[in-house]
Structure formats: C-alpha cells, structure tokens
Amino acid sequence: MTTEPEPVTLFPRIPHAAVVTTIAVALVWVFAVGSVISRHNRMPARTRDLPIPSLPQRPVMQLAFARSQADVNAILELKEQSVTKEATEANIKSVTRGNELDSWYLVPGYVVLLVALTLLIARGSDDEAWWLFRAGVVLVLVLALADLAENFGIARVLTFAGKNEDAATWARLLMVASAFVKWTALGLIGLGLGVVTSLQQQTRRPWLTALLLIAGVWMLATVGRHVVGLLPVTPRS
C-alpha cells in the first residue's frame, strides 16, 4: 500500500503567524504612506479640470499617462497666464514630494506586502506552490521596477517643468511606458492571486478572492479603457 507524500510547505521555517503578521503590518504601512502621498498628489493649487477623460480624475496618474507635452502643461498648469507662478511652483513641489515618498516608502512597503501575500496564498496550493510563488515574485519585481522607472521619468519631467521648459521626449516616453507596465502588472497580480484563491478548496477565503478579483479587473479595465481612448477615431462616411 502506497501513501501519498506530504505536501511541501514553502519556507517551513517561517511560521504562518509570522506571514500573517507581516501582511498586516505592511498593509497598515502602505495605507499610512499612501494617505500622506495622496495629499501631495492631489495638487491642491490646481484650478482646472484634468485633460484625459479616459482616466480617473487623479492628477499624478494623468501626468504619468500624459499623451503629449500639452497634457503635461495642462496637468501642471504650466504656461497659463491666469495661473500665478506661485501656484505652478506649488503644483510641481507637491508632485515632487509625493514622488519621493512613493519611491522611498511606498514601493518597498507594497513589495513586502505582495510577496508575503503571494507566499500565504501559494502555501494553499500543494503541487503548484513553488511555481505560483516564483511567478508572483517575478510580477512583483516587474511592478516595483516599473514603478521606480515611472517615478524617475516623472522626476525628470518635473525638473524640466521647474525650468518652464518642455520635457525631453525620452523622459515622457519612459514615464508613460513604465506607467502602462506598472498598472498592467498590478492588475495581473490581483487577478492572478484572486483566481488562485478561488480554486483552493482547503483554504477558501471568499472575501480575499472577491477583493483581489475586483482590484485586478478594475486596474486592467482602467488601462484598457485608456488604450481604447488613444485609438484613432475613423470618421463615418
């Protein structure tokens, strides 16, 4: 009579309680840092509507996806006669500070959160555990690198804006391309982890499944909607 081998536990020396605690602490950290960053990213000195209708009305997100220099000018309110120099400088200063906080505090925080969450979920999948964990970590690393590249591009665009100059094309393209990769990777992580948790029978977490699936679908839909908005419209004959 043969007995089935015991399922291999990923990183058995790390207790379950430690993984859950890490997720809880990282989640609090991400929300706390995110709330501080959001105050800067709202750009309180702004006075006009944002120029990209296919995206949420969030100034820094629209800046990251800027379709042209005109979008950058509109978001930062550059070269506007009705906008004071002080207001423009306040906009640039707000985004610069939010960008720095994102790179130094938010990115490391969500990397720890997502890796720990991936480990927790992967432990519920016996044979596929290592494959799922490795795939998840790779996506998290892609997300973090894209976010840092996006922030670097934003920083360069802001440097040009502070001199009242048009941004270098490479800086804007780096910013936009990295933003697409970042939001796509984030959506895939949420969707992928949500699908995995929905298929696990022994460790069902319906609330976590729903949260991950909703977040993943929303992020991918946001990027998809923006891509559709970029497509040329063919006039009807």
Beta strands, then each sheet from edge to edge (+ up, - down):
end
